[in-house]
């Protein structure tokens, strides 16, 4: 741990070695994030401060941060934040940690919404919003769009509201508590664009998950039944109960699930197009369905 004569860079090297010996993944990157959080600075500022002495008054807090990370806690929960689509989002063990692949889903929906509603203000509804990354990002990027967000977890909705307030869009998002599409069906809300990144990990995959995920992230937001498809099956079954079928439906899916989810959508309604969006590893990670236009 830091001594009175240790520089910030030396503390960084020591902590990286400490976590590396414990087989912590991406130890050096984790230490960078922890130091930025501790010192309240950006990565660039941290690099400029490397030759400064480590603040003695922060030594005890630094030790606590490293101990939490050494115990396996995700660094995002330790610092309480994760960046998504260029915006910082508060996170806690009440919500999943945002993943970069979900940015590709947001990008696809922003593109389709702009193409299909060039003069209008489509209503985008995010089902199972978690920390609110999708509705907050969309509201921030498209000020003329209407946005709704729902979750079965009151704690998740509170986190999402805080993130919306942080980015100045809270008043533009309608917040709904309830299970899947039920809040929209009950209130007769008709989304133009429906998006969801539901729990999709098969129940049997629990032992194979990384400890950071298995031990710390909320299981209710991870697991989707024996095949991982239960939530898609239920949501797609609820689509006809909405006032009208959405023009666009976008789902994030697990590995090998894209075709099964597409088949469910084909059976539920007529679509002009159903396509897959691959993630950066080439895995079909998102299913985008666009409703057939009336002639």
Number of C-alpha atoms within 10 A of each C-alpha: 13 21 13 10 12 18 18 21 17 19 21 20 13 16 23 20 16 17 21 15 11 12 12 18 12 11 20 18 12 20 23 18 20 21 22 18 18 15 17 11 14 14 14 9 12 19 14 10 16 15 13 14 17 22 16 13 8 12 17 11 11 21 14 12 20 21 13 14 22 19 13 18 20 21 23 21 21 19 18 15 18 18 16 18 17 9 14 14 25 21 25 21 17 22 25 22 26 20 11 13 17 20 18 18 25 19 14 15 21 17 11 17 22 15 10 14 12 10 9 12 16 19 19 28 29 27 29 27 29 29 28 27 26 29 29 29 22 21 22 17 12 15 12 15 19 20 26 22 27 29 24 19 18 15 16 24 24 16 21 29 22 17 23 24 13 15 16 13 19 18 11 18 19 14 20 21 18 16 15 21 24 19 19 23 16 11 11 13 16 18 24 21 23 24 27 24 22 26 23 23 22 17 15 12 13 16 9 8 11 10 15 16 17 15 14 16 20 16 18 14 18 20 22 19 15 13 14 22 21 16 18 25 14 12 18 19 15 16 19 14 15 18 14 13 20 21 21 23 24 24 23 25 26 19 10 11 18 22 15 14 19 20 11 14 23 15 11 15 14 14 16 11 12 18 15 19 19 16 16 11 8 8 15 20 23 27 23 24 25 19 17 13 9 5 3
